[in-house]
Each structure stands twice: as structure tokens, then as C-alpha cells.
Amino acid sequence: MGVLENARADARELIAKLTLEQKVGQLFMLAFGGKDLTYARELVQERYISGFYISQDNAETVSEARNLTQTLQAAASLTMLDLPLIFGVDQEGAWGVAVSETTTGPGNLALGSADDTSLTHEVYGIYAREMMACGYNVILSPCSDINSNPDNPIIGTRSFGEDRDKVARHVRAAVEGALDNHIVCCGKHFPGHGDTSEDSHRLLPTVDRSLSYLLDQDLIPFQTAIDAGLPMIMTSHINFPQIDPDFPATLSPKIMRDLLRDRMGFQRVIVTDSMNMWGMRKNYDPAESAILALKAGCDIVMLSEEHYEHDATNYIAKQRATIDGVVEAVAAGDLALDVVEDALERIFCLRIQLATNMDLCNANLQDISTEKHRGLADLAAEKAIRIVKDRDNLLPLVGKVKLLGLSAAEAHQMVVNTRGIGPNDPSAAFDVLCEELKKMSADAGTDIEILSEAELQDYLAGERCFGDEDIVIGVTEDYPLPGMDYDVDFQAERLEQLVQMTKGKMVVCALRSDYELRSHPDLSTYVAAYSSRACSARAMARFIVKEKKESMG
């Protein structure tokens, strides 16, 4: 027999030994609040779950991550099912874990801008090696969504871009980079979250597209990933009424089984996006939604975002009630045991693969944030920078330069203090840019003046005026924050006011996507990094100084 057939035989042998409660528990991948592992151990030993969604809330450092994974795996080894637990993390570039100590790179949109698939392969190899060294064995990436809606509040820099074929190329490179370095990766958010103008963490979006359109556009990167050997796919909580008028994708047999399984040929593990996201919770009871997802063809029910309810409700009771509800549904015949066992076969084959990966990767702490890794991240950030527009030939920079941040201090604090899921940057991108410029300015001979927020307010209020020779550089940012928005509207208002004050002759250094440019047609010059990561902020600083040095001859 082949490797897969052996794994299936082993999986079926394991399944035959389990009680109903043990079988159902294995269908869940859960989160827990904070760093106390008492409840997490209970989930393994008493509720029999397959694994965990881990966020920065659970482990902020590499040492905390290793302690967490070793402690919980030790708890699992005391059970009759001695397989590796799933430790899934959103290490995807724009989002990350243990961010202060690991290498995130600039994120997918910047990798798409650099458009070097070998570099994307290398960056995802970095994720694989560093996460395995932390003890995490599943990266919930790459995002395989196409940025077909520039107003999308939750994908943005998490996508490789708006061009179908480019996204597909880089998704393949990402999948191959992960698999070549022995980690399980997960394409998301099937069948595509890029065409929404709403965040499914907060409500249930609708994408009114036909199946033929999706087959020609949004599904191409997913098919490419499947063909590359993708082990997992994550669903999206989105209505696609032209395909299924009754259920969102996660709960839809027409999308999960008929489309993904039968038409696209994906026979590996399907994991739901978090069933605690408000897009699901506002419309379905927790147990009901889990049962419907399993009936639709999903294998693992993930409840990752307990943070949404952590302050208001008892998420532990809700997790237990959800598992119990599925047990009761199977016992009552409402959910067929065959459906459960077919899902378990796929889950156990995946976990057997996790054991093989552990033997192959030989990951250790020396693999984390190495000089080589940081160098590749810096290279990707540098290659991503684009001069999108330079109508008045303001580059290279000549004259007195005044640099200012267009986001309010409160917006920066929201990024820095956000909960476990998301960018988790210790400093806002603008602050990193300014620090880098301060380090470089003396040696480079620049005369860039960094305006404070109070000084900017004086200019906006008309109490101070820019000189005719001044070049004004405005720095814009954006962050995909789950369940909340970075205030880009406030930023856009201030930018447009400055555009009018300078008669359009100003430069924007965008530590974000370039999608905002369409709202400012009078703006002269626009340079984009396609990322709000620290490495991109530093690359932008080097770009500014380089332009300045070139202008000095």
C-alpha cells in the first residue's frame, strides 16, 4: 500500500476504538483565553479535541509558544489517541504570532508587488521553519483571496493582489514553500473573500456572483493550490445567493461538497473559519451551525475568536454546549455517524502527516529570525516598493522636506494594543519609519523634518503655512484588524485637505495598499510599500533617503 493508503488504514483503526464522545470531540479545533493552560489541558483530556487555534493572546514570545505546545502535547500523550495535536496559527505576513521575535516579512500584498515567486516560496519557507521551531505545526495561510473589491476592510494586504493569475502564481509558490519545509498550510477563505466590502467578523457579507464567474476568477487560486498539494482549506462565512440561496458558504453542501469536493477535487481537510465570528453567531445557534457545517462537508469546526464574547459571555460553556450539541445530533440520528467518521479519517490522516513532518523538519530555535530570514524579509520589502504616480516629477526629492503622519495617535494605539489576532506589531509603521529616518539622517545628509501631530494640526488649521519650496510627504497606513477598522476615512480627509493646501504638489508614502489613490486624483506623487510591517517601514525610509541622496548628486 502507498503512504496515503497506510495512513487511511491507520486512521480507520483508530476510529474504531473511539467512543461517540471521543469521535465528536476530534471534530473541533478550539481557542482559549490568555496563557493559563488548565482549561486547554481539559479540552484535550476530557473533551478529546484535535487541536487549537493559537493567537498572540496565548503566547507572545517563542519561549511561551514552546512551553504551550509542549505542555498540551504532553497532555495529549496521556490519552489513548497519541497523535500530534493541531496547533494552528495565522502566520500569513500581514497577521502573525510572536511577532516581536519571528520573521513575518512584509506580507502577501507586498510579495505580490515584488512579483518574485521564488521570494514568496522562500518567505513561506521561513514561516514553516520558524513556526515549527515554536511548536506550531499548521499555518492558516496563504490567503488565496483576490482583491477584486478595493474597499474590502479585512483582506487588503493579506491578499497577493487583484490580478487573478498573479494571485494564483504566488499562492502556488506559498503552498510549495510551506510544504517543501514540512509544515501543513491552509488556503483561505473559500470560495473567496476578496469581493466583499464588509468584514465577516462582524456580519454576514453577500457576494452576488455566478458560479461561472467564480470558476473563472476567485476559484482559480484555490484550484492552483489544490493542484499543488494543499492539505487544508478554510471556509468563508459569506452568502453566495446565485450558488446557494439558503446557506452561507461554510454551511452550504452545494459549495463545500458539490463544488469544492466533487467539482474541484479537494479530498483533504476542510476547516471552518471561526464559528464565533459575528457573521455566523448573529444568524445561527452555536450547536446548530456546527451540525450544519459538518453536514455540508466540513471536517473541523473551529471556534477561534472567543475574544468577541470573552467579556460578555462564558465562552467555555458555549464551547462545551457546541460539542454536546453535536454528540446529541449523532445519537439522535440527525447527523449521520458515517459523516463524522469520514471527517475523522481525513483529520487523522492530517495528524499522521504532522507526525511525519516533525521527523523531517528538525526545527530548532536557531531557525527563528536568523540573519538570512531578516535579509529575505528586507529584500521582499524593498522589491515591493513602487512609484505609482509622479505627475510633477517630485522624485528624486529636492528642497526642504516635511514629513507627517496622517493617522491619529489613537489609531496607532488601537493597532499596538489590539488583541491576539491580527498584525500584533509592537509599534505603528509610521513610528518605525521615523525612527529609521532619525538613524539615517545624519549619515545621509538629509534635511527631512518630521512634524509632530500638534504641528500638523497647526498646518491643517491654517495657523502655519508651507513654504513654496517645501516638499510635503504624508504617510498613510492601513491594517486589516478583525472586527474593527483602522480609521482610513479620517486619514483620507486629512490627506485631501493637504492635497488642496499644497495644490497637489505633495508626496504620499503609503505603508499600505495603493487603493486609496483613486480617491485623490489631484495628488501629484504616490509611492507605495504595500505593507504596514516594520520591515516595509524601514525599506520606505531607505527609499526616501536614497531618493534624497540621488538628488544631491
C-alpha positions as CSV (number, residue, x, y, z in Angstrom):
1,M,0.0,0.0,0.0
2,G,1.1,3.6,-0.6
3,V,1.7,6.2,2.1
4,L,-1.8,7.7,1.9
5,E,-3.5,4.2,1.9
6,N,-1.4,3.3,5.0
7,A,-2.5,6.5,6.7
8,R,-6.1,5.8,5.9
9,A,-5.9,2.3,7.3
10,D,-4.2,3.6,10.5
11,A,-6.9,6.3,10.8
12,R,-9.8,3.7,10.4
13,E,-8.2,1.5,13.0
14,L,-8.0,4.5,15.4
15,I,-11.6,5.5,14.7
16,A,-12.9,2.0,15.5
17,K,-11.5,2.3,19.1
18,L,-13.3,5.6,19.9
19,T,-16.5,6.3,21.8
20,L,-19.1,8.6,20.3
21,E,-17.9,11.4,22.6
22,Q,-14.3,10.9,21.6
23,K,-15.2,10.9,17.9
24,V,-17.2,14.1,18.1
25,G,-14.5,15.9,20.2
26,Q,-12.0,15.2,17.5
27,L,-14.0,17.3,15.1
28,F,-13.2,20.5,17.0
29,M,-10.3,23.0,16.9
30,L,-10.8,25.5,19.7
31,A,-9.3,28.6,21.2
32,F,-8.9,29.6,24.8
33,G,-8.3,32.9,26.5
34,G,-4.9,34.0,27.9
35,K,-1.9,31.9,29.0
36,D,-3.4,29.7,31.6
37,L,-3.3,26.2,30.2
38,T,-5.6,24.5,32.7
39,Y,-8.7,24.7,30.6
40,A,-6.7,23.8,27.4
41,R,-5.5,20.6,29.0
42,E,-9.0,19.8,30.0
43,L,-10.1,20.2,26.3
44,V,-7.6,17.6,25.3
45,Q,-8.1,15.1,28.0
46,E,-11.8,15.4,28.7
47,R,-13.3,16.8,25.5
48,Y,-10.9,15.0,23.1
49,I,-10.4,17.9,20.7
50,S,-8.0,17.6,17.7
51,G,-6.2,20.8,18.4
52,F,-6.1,24.5,19.0
53,Y,-6.2,27.9,17.3
54,I,-3.4,29.8,18.9
55,S,-3.0,33.5,18.9
56,Q,-0.7,36.1,20.4
57,D,-3.1,36.2,23.3
58,N,-1.9,32.7,24.3
59,A,1.8,33.2,23.7
60,E,3.6,36.4,23.0
61,T,7.1,35.0,22.8
62,V,8.8,32.0,21.3
63,S,9.6,30.6,24.7
64,E,5.9,30.9,25.7
65,A,4.9,29.2,22.4
66,R,7.2,26.3,23.0
67,N,6.0,25.9,26.6
68,L,2.4,25.9,25.4
69,T,2.8,23.3,22.7
70,Q,5.0,21.0,24.7
71,T,2.6,21.2,27.7
72,L,-0.5,20.5,25.7
73,Q,1.1,17.8,23.6
74,A,2.3,16.1,26.8
75,A,-1.4,16.1,27.9
76,A,-2.4,14.5,24.6
77,S,0.2,11.8,25.0
78,L,-1.7,10.6,28.1
79,T,-4.8,9.8,26.1
80,M,-5.4,6.7,24.1
81,L,-5.0,8.7,20.9
82,D,-1.3,9.6,20.9
83,L,-1.2,11.8,17.8
84,P,0.2,15.3,17.4
85,L,-2.3,17.9,18.2
86,I,-3.0,20.6,15.6
87,F,-1.5,23.9,16.6
88,G,-2.9,26.4,14.0
89,V,-1.7,29.9,13.8
90,D,-2.4,32.9,11.5
91,Q,1.2,33.3,10.4
92,E,0.5,34.9,7.0
93,G,2.5,38.1,6.8
94,A,0.0,40.8,7.5
95,W,-1.1,38.8,10.5
96,G,1.2,36.9,12.7
97,V,2.2,35.4,16.1
98,A,5.2,36.0,18.3
99,V,5.7,39.0,16.0
100,S,8.4,40.7,18.1
101,E,10.7,37.6,17.8
102,T,9.7,36.0,14.5
103,T,10.0,37.0,10.8
104,T,6.7,38.0,9.2
105,G,8.2,39.6,6.1
106,P,6.1,42.4,4.5
107,G,3.0,40.3,3.9
108,N,1.3,38.9,0.8
109,L,0.4,42.2,-1.0
110,A,4.0,43.3,-0.9
111,L,5.1,39.9,-2.1
112,G,2.6,40.3,-5.0
113,S,4.0,43.7,-5.8
114,A,7.6,42.3,-5.8
115,D,6.2,39.6,-8.0
116,D,9.1,37.2,-7.5
117,T,7.6,33.8,-6.9
118,S,10.9,32.4,-5.7
119,L,10.9,35.0,-3.0
120,T,7.4,34.1,-2.0
121,H,8.5,30.5,-1.8
122,E,11.4,31.5,0.4
123,V,9.2,33.6,2.7
124,Y,6.7,30.8,3.3
125,G,9.7,28.5,3.9
126,I,10.6,31.0,6.7
127,Y,7.2,30.7,8.2
128,A,7.4,27.0,8.1
129,R,10.8,26.7,9.8
130,E,10.1,29.3,12.4
131,M,6.6,28.1,13.3
132,M,7.8,24.5,13.6
133,A,10.6,25.7,15.9
134,C,7.9,27.3,18.0
135,G,6.0,24.1,18.1
136,Y,3.2,25.3,15.8
137,N,2.6,22.8,13.0
138,V,-0.2,24.4,10.9
139,I,-0.1,27.8,9.3
140,L,-3.5,29.1,8.4
141,S,-2.2,30.6,5.2
142,P,-1.9,31.6,2.4
143,C,-4.8,33.8,1.8
144,S,-5.9,32.8,-1.6
145,D,-8.4,35.7,-2.0
146,I,-8.3,38.1,-4.9
147,N,-8.6,41.8,-4.1
148,S,-11.4,42.4,-6.5
149,N,-13.0,45.0,-4.2
150,P,-10.6,47.7,-3.1
151,D,-12.9,48.7,-0.3
152,N,-12.5,45.3,1.4
153,P,-11.9,46.1,5.1
154,I,-10.5,42.7,6.1
155,I,-8.4,41.2,3.2
156,G,-6.4,44.0,1.7
157,T,-2.7,43.4,2.4
158,R,-3.4,39.8,3.3
159,S,-4.0,39.1,-0.5
160,F,-1.3,38.8,-3.1
161,G,-3.3,41.3,-5.2
162,E,-6.1,42.0,-7.6
163,D,-4.9,40.1,-10.7
164,R,-6.2,36.5,-10.8
165,D,-3.2,35.0,-12.4
166,K,-0.7,36.8,-10.2
167,V,-2.5,35.7,-7.1
168,A,-2.6,32.1,-8.4
169,R,1.1,32.1,-9.1
170,H,2.0,33.3,-5.6
171,V,-0.5,31.1,-3.9
172,R,1.2,28.1,-5.6
173,A,4.7,29.4,-4.6
174,A,3.5,29.9,-1.0
175,V,2.0,26.4,-0.7
176,E,5.1,24.8,-2.2
177,G,7.3,26.9,0.1
178,A,5.4,25.7,3.1
179,L,5.2,22.0,2.1
180,D,8.9,21.9,1.0
181,N,9.7,22.9,4.5
182,H,7.5,20.4,6.2
183,I,4.5,22.3,7.6
184,V,0.8,22.0,6.9
185,C,-0.6,25.1,5.2
186,C,-4.2,26.1,4.7
187,G,-5.7,28.1,1.8
188,K,-8.4,30.6,2.7
189,H,-11.2,31.9,2.6
190,F,-13.1,29.5,0.2
191,P,-14.7,30.3,-2.2
192,G,-13.2,33.8,-1.9
193,H,-13.4,36.8,0.5
194,G,-11.9,39.4,-1.8
195,D,-15.1,40.7,-3.4
196,T,-16.7,41.9,-0.1
197,S,-17.0,45.4,1.3
198,E,-17.8,44.0,4.7
199,D,-15.9,42.2,7.4
200,S,-17.4,38.7,8.2
201,H,-16.0,39.0,11.7
202,R,-18.9,41.5,12.3
203,L,-21.7,40.5,9.9
204,L,-22.6,38.1,7.1
205,P,-21.5,39.6,3.7
206,T,-23.1,38.8,0.4
207,V,-21.2,38.2,-2.9
208,D,-23.7,38.2,-5.7
209,R,-21.6,36.4,-8.3
210,S,-22.5,33.5,-10.6
211,L,-20.7,30.1,-10.4
212,S,-19.3,30.7,-13.9
213,Y,-17.8,34.0,-12.7
214,L,-16.2,32.4,-9.7
215,L,-14.8,29.5,-11.7
216,D,-13.1,32.0,-14.0
217,Q,-11.9,34.3,-11.2
218,D,-11.9,33.7,-7.5
219,L,-11.6,29.9,-7.6
220,I,-8.5,29.9,-9.8
221,P,-6.0,30.4,-7.0
222,F,-7.8,27.7,-4.9
223,Q,-7.6,25.3,-7.8
224,T,-4.0,26.1,-8.2
225,A,-3.3,25.5,-4.5
226,I,-5.2,22.2,-4.6
227,D,-3.2,21.0,-7.6
228,A,0.0,21.9,-5.7
229,G,-1.0,19.6,-2.8
230,L,-2.7,21.9,-0.4
231,P,-3.6,19.9,2.8
232,M,-6.3,22.2,4.2
233,I,-8.8,24.7,3.1
234,M,-10.7,27.2,5.3
235,T,-14.2,28.3,4.5
236,S,-15.7,31.8,4.4
237,H,-18.8,33.0,6.2
238,I,-20.3,34.6,3.1
239,N,-23.6,34.3,1.2
240,F,-23.3,33.4,-2.4
241,P,-27.0,33.5,-3.4
242,Q,-26.5,32.6,-7.0
243,I,-25.0,29.3,-5.9
244,D,-26.9,28.6,-2.7
245,P,-29.8,31.0,-1.7
246,D,-30.3,29.2,1.6
247,F,-26.9,28.9,3.3
248,P,-23.6,30.8,3.6
249,A,-20.5,29.0,2.2
250,T,-19.5,27.3,5.4
251,L,-22.9,25.7,5.8
252,S,-23.6,25.0,2.2
253,P,-23.5,21.4,0.7
254,K,-23.6,23.0,-2.7
255,I,-20.4,24.9,-2.1
256,M,-18.5,22.6,0.2
257,R,-19.4,19.2,-1.2
258,D,-20.7,19.8,-4.8
259,L,-18.2,22.5,-5.7
260,L,-15.1,22.0,-3.6
261,R,-15.1,18.2,-3.1
262,D,-16.7,17.0,-6.4
263,R,-16.0,19.6,-9.0
264,M,-12.6,20.9,-7.8
265,G,-11.4,17.5,-6.5
266,F,-10.3,18.5,-3.0
267,Q,-10.3,15.5,-0.7
268,R,-8.2,16.8,2.2
269,V,-9.3,18.6,5.3
270,I,-11.9,21.4,5.3
271,V,-11.8,23.6,8.4
272,T,-14.4,26.3,9.1
273,D,-13.5,29.8,9.6
274,S,-14.2,30.7,13.3
275,M,-17.8,29.9,14.1
276,N,-17.7,32.6,16.8
277,M,-17.4,35.3,14.2
278,W,-20.4,37.5,14.3
279,G,-21.2,36.7,10.6
280,M,-22.1,33.3,12.0
281,R,-23.2,34.0,15.5
282,K,-25.8,36.7,14.6
283,N,-27.6,34.2,12.4
284,Y,-27.1,30.7,13.9
285,D,-27.1,28.9,17.3
286,P,-23.6,27.6,18.0
287,A,-24.5,23.9,18.0
288,E,-26.8,24.3,15.0
289,S,-24.1,25.9,12.9
290,A,-21.6,23.2,13.8
291,I,-24.0,20.5,12.8
292,L,-24.9,22.2,9.5
293,A,-21.2,22.7,8.7
294,L,-20.5,19.0,9.2
295,K,-23.5,18.1,7.1
296,A,-22.2,20.4,4.4
297,G,-18.9,18.6,4.2
298,C,-16.6,20.4,6.6
299,D,-14.3,18.3,8.7
300,I,-13.1,20.5,11.5
301,V,-15.3,23.1,13.3
302,M,-13.1,25.9,14.5
303,L,-14.1,28.3,17.3
304,S,-11.1,30.6,17.3
305,E,-12.4,34.1,18.1
306,E,-13.6,33.6,21.7
307,H,-12.4,37.2,22.2
308,Y,-15.5,38.6,20.6
309,E,-17.5,37.1,23.5
310,H,-14.9,36.8,26.2
311,D,-16.1,39.8,28.2
312,A,-19.8,39.3,27.7
313,T,-20.5,35.6,27.9
314,N,-19.0,32.4,29.2
315,Y,-17.2,31.1,26.0
316,I,-16.2,27.9,27.9
317,A,-19.8,27.0,28.4
318,K,-20.6,27.8,24.8
319,Q,-17.7,25.6,23.6
320,R,-19.0,22.7,25.7
321,A,-22.6,23.2,24.6
322,T,-21.5,23.1,21.0
323,I,-19.7,19.8,21.3
324,D,-22.5,18.3,23.4
325,G,-25.0,19.5,20.7
326,V,-23.1,17.6,18.0
327,V,-22.9,14.5,20.2
328,E,-26.7,14.7,20.7
329,A,-27.3,15.2,17.0
330,V,-25.3,12.0,16.1
331,A,-27.0,10.0,18.9
332,A,-30.5,11.1,17.7
333,G,-29.7,10.3,14.0
334,D,-29.8,13.9,12.9
335,L,-26.1,13.8,11.9
336,A,-25.0,10.5,10.3
337,L,-22.2,8.7,12.0
338,D,-20.7,8.0,8.6
339,V,-20.3,11.8,8.1
340,V,-18.4,12.0,11.4
341,E,-16.2,9.0,10.6
342,D,-15.4,10.2,7.1
343,A,-14.3,13.5,8.5
344,L,-12.3,11.8,11.2
345,E,-10.4,9.8,8.6
346,R,-9.3,13.0,6.9
347,I,-8.4,14.6,10.2
348,F,-6.4,11.6,11.4
349,C,-4.5,11.4,8.1
350,L,-3.6,15.0,8.6
351,R,-2.4,14.4,12.1
352,I,-0.4,11.4,11.0
353,Q,1.2,13.7,8.4
354,L,2.0,16.2,11.3
355,A,4.0,13.4,13.0
356,T,5.9,12.8,9.8
357,N,6.6,16.5,9.4
358,M,8.1,16.6,12.9
359,D,10.5,13.9,12.0
360,L,11.5,15.6,8.7
361,C,11.9,19.2,9.7
362,N,14.4,19.1,12.5
363,A,13.3,22.7,13.5
364,N,15.1,24.4,16.4
365,L,15.4,27.8,18.0
366,Q,18.3,28.6,15.7
367,D,15.8,28.7,12.8
368,I,14.0,31.7,14.3
369,S,14.7,35.3,13.0
370,T,18.0,34.4,11.5
371,E,20.1,36.9,9.7
372,K,19.2,35.2,6.4
373,H,15.5,35.3,7.3
374,R,15.6,39.0,8.1
375,G,17.6,39.7,5.0
376,L,15.0,38.0,2.8
377,A,12.2,39.9,4.5
378,D,14.1,43.2,3.9
379,L,14.7,42.2,0.3
380,A,11.0,41.5,-0.2
381,A,10.0,44.8,1.4
382,E,12.5,46.7,-0.9
383,K,11.4,44.9,-4.1
384,A,7.8,45.7,-3.3
385,I,8.1,49.5,-3.3
386,R,6.6,51.2,-6.3
387,I,6.4,54.8,-7.6
388,V,2.8,54.6,-8.6
389,K,2.4,58.2,-9.7
390,D,4.8,61.1,-10.1
391,R,2.9,63.7,-12.2
392,D,5.1,66.7,-11.3
393,N,8.4,64.9,-11.2
394,L,8.9,65.5,-7.4
395,L,11.2,62.5,-7.3
396,P,14.0,62.5,-6.6
397,L,13.3,64.8,-3.7
398,V,14.7,68.3,-3.9
399,G,14.4,71.1,-1.3
400,K,13.1,71.2,2.2
401,V,11.1,68.1,3.1
402,K,8.4,68.0,5.8
403,L,7.2,64.5,6.7
404,L,4.0,63.9,8.6
405,G,1.8,61.0,9.7
406,L,-1.8,61.2,8.6
407,S,-3.2,58.8,11.1
408,A,-4.3,59.9,14.5
409,A,-2.4,58.7,17.6
410,E,-5.5,56.9,18.8
411,A,-5.5,54.8,15.6
412,H,-1.9,53.8,16.3
413,Q,-2.7,52.8,19.8
414,M,-5.5,50.6,18.6
415,V,-3.0,48.7,16.4
416,V,-0.5,48.3,19.2
417,N,-3.0,47.4,21.8
418,T,-5.2,45.1,19.7
419,R,-6.0,41.6,21.0
420,G,-4.3,38.4,20.0
421,I,-5.5,38.1,16.4
422,G,-4.1,40.5,13.8
423,P,-0.9,42.3,13.0
424,N,0.3,42.5,16.6
425,D,3.0,45.0,15.8
426,P,4.7,46.4,18.8
427,S,5.0,49.8,17.0
428,A,2.9,51.5,14.4
429,A,4.5,51.6,10.9
430,F,4.8,55.4,11.0
431,D,6.8,55.3,14.2
432,V,9.2,52.7,12.8
433,L,9.6,54.9,9.7
434,C,10.5,57.9,11.8
435,E,12.9,56.0,13.9
436,E,14.7,54.7,10.9
437,L,14.9,58.1,9.3
438,K,16.4,59.6,12.5
439,K,19.1,56.9,12.5
440,M,19.9,57.5,8.8
441,S,19.6,61.3,8.5
442,A,23.0,62.3,9.9
443,D,25.0,60.0,7.7
444,A,22.8,60.6,4.6
445,G,22.9,64.4,5.0
446,T,19.1,64.7,4.7
447,D,17.1,67.6,5.9
448,I,13.8,65.8,6.4
449,E,11.8,67.5,9.1
450,I,9.3,65.2,10.9
451,L,6.3,67.1,12.1
452,S,4.6,66.3,15.3
453,E,0.8,65.8,15.5
454,A,0.5,69.2,17.1
455,E,2.4,70.9,14.3
456,L,0.3,69.1,11.7
457,Q,-2.8,70.3,13.4
458,D,-1.4,73.9,13.2
459,Y,-1.0,73.5,9.4
460,L,-4.4,71.9,8.9
461,A,-6.0,74.8,11.0
462,G,-4.2,77.4,8.8
463,E,-2.1,78.7,11.7
464,R,1.0,77.8,9.8
465,C,1.7,77.6,6.0
466,F,4.0,75.5,3.9
467,G,6.7,77.4,2.1
468,D,6.8,77.4,-1.7
469,E,9.9,75.3,-1.7
470,D,8.6,72.8,0.8
471,I,8.0,69.2,-0.3
472,V,5.3,67.7,1.9
473,I,5.4,63.9,2.5
474,G,2.3,62.4,4.0
475,V,2.5,58.9,5.4
476,T,-0.6,56.7,5.2
477,E,-1.2,53.3,6.8
478,D,-3.9,50.6,6.9
479,Y,-4.2,47.5,9.0
480,P,-6.6,44.6,8.5
481,L,-8.0,44.3,12.0
482,P,-10.6,41.6,12.6
483,G,-13.8,43.0,14.0
484,M,-12.7,46.6,13.9
485,D,-11.5,49.2,11.4
486,Y,-8.3,51.3,11.2
487,D,-9.7,54.8,10.6
488,V,-8.8,55.3,7.0
489,D,-11.7,57.8,6.5
490,F,-10.1,60.2,9.0
491,Q,-6.8,59.7,7.3
492,A,-8.3,60.3,3.8
493,E,-9.9,63.5,4.9
494,R,-6.7,64.9,6.2
495,L,-4.8,63.8,3.1
496,E,-7.3,65.5,0.8
497,Q,-7.1,68.7,2.8
498,L,-3.3,68.7,2.4
499,V,-3.6,68.0,-1.3
500,Q,-5.6,71.1,-1.7
501,M,-3.3,73.2,0.5
502,T,-0.3,72.1,-1.5
503,K,-2.1,72.5,-4.8
504,G,-1.5,68.8,-5.3
505,K,2.3,69.0,-5.1
506,M,2.9,66.6,-2.3
507,V,4.2,63.0,-1.9
508,V,2.4,60.2,-0.2
509,C,4.5,57.4,1.1
510,A,1.9,54.6,1.6
511,L,2.6,52.0,4.1
512,R,-0.4,50.1,2.8
513,S,-2.1,49.2,-0.5
514,D,-2.4,51.9,-3.2
515,Y,-6.2,51.6,-3.4
516,E,-6.7,54.9,-1.7
517,L,-5.1,56.8,-4.6
518,R,-8.3,56.7,-6.7
519,S,-9.9,59.0,-4.1
520,H,-7.2,61.7,-4.5
521,P,-7.0,62.5,-8.3
522,D,-5.2,65.9,-7.7
523,L,-2.4,64.3,-5.7
524,S,1.0,64.6,-7.5
525,T,3.2,61.8,-6.3
526,Y,2.4,58.4,-4.7
527,V,4.9,55.8,-3.5
528,A,3.6,52.5,-2.1
529,A,5.1,49.8,0.1
530,Y,2.0,47.6,0.0
531,S,2.6,46.8,3.7
532,S,2.4,48.2,7.2
533,R,5.0,45.9,8.5
534,A,8.1,47.2,10.2
535,C,10.4,45.8,7.5
536,S,8.4,47.8,4.9
537,A,8.6,51.0,7.0
538,R,12.3,50.7,7.2
539,A,12.5,50.0,3.5
540,M,10.5,53.1,2.8
541,A,12.8,55.1,4.9
542,R,15.8,53.8,2.9
543,F,13.9,54.6,-0.3
544,I,13.3,58.2,0.8
545,V,16.9,58.7,1.8
546,K,18.1,57.1,-1.4
547,E,16.0,59.5,-3.4
548,K,17.3,62.4,-1.4
549,K,20.9,61.3,-1.8
550,E,20.4,60.9,-5.6
551,S,19.0,64.4,-5.8
552,M,22.2,65.7,-4.1
553,G,24.3,64.2,-6.9
